[in-house]
């Protein structure tokens, strides 16, 4: 089922590219949007779904409430107070996630189906299962629309995203670090990140574990179950590469973006670049607690959006053959996504994770068996 849905999205993406200068392309976006809503809102099996079911059933217990974010508790109580069941809860969660998420993609990219097709490959599957983080990320993305024009609304939405999942507190570091000059320099940032990665990989797990647990004992359950944390660096590298490609291209072609791209797409690009840069720095956090990799993967959507803008407006002013450059860029991104999918979900467990992914898709209440 995973492959059938992917093929369907690719077909919709093909028609979007054919009619990209025509309003009819919106039809293909809405068809794709329906697919994503159905997958998310009608999910009936996932590795973490049993935990959410227990939270739903025992929300009145203090030990359950103390471990959950306020928005998650609030949504459970809304459904239960109205006499709804767990399926109603997942349905509501899926709709609350997808409406802001899809709206953000539509507002930010001239070819949103292309963006969603890459997102489907990576990281949609972990997002399906991690609904609290996905909702928090979706609301955070919406908040970015107000970052430059309405700071009060931005911070209000940001606080809501944190109340959906506390891991979004990491964005406070972004708000602080973006003020420093080294952060805006790709070369300096890469030196810091790669040097830091080298140092971190030399730290024995016994030492690193003590540091993490001293911050909060519950984080001990999130630590990577290997003798070192080198595997987390391997998961990080594909995103580091695409982020560097995007930032480097933007730095060299700012005038092209400024002169060629419509204001509604280019207005947030500088902010997106800063967030893409910050996602590289997240290595220092996800190195010890791999769950931060979810934020790294979700921020990669900003890179997909930027690439979709290049596909629509052209690579730069110097490239003469737009068709060839678009072909190489588009399918280069697909190749990157497939390789990243392999590294993330298949290489580390001999392909067994694919069975979990397939089961998640085949057990959908809307179309599954």
Beta strands, then each sheet from edge to edge (+ up, - down):
end
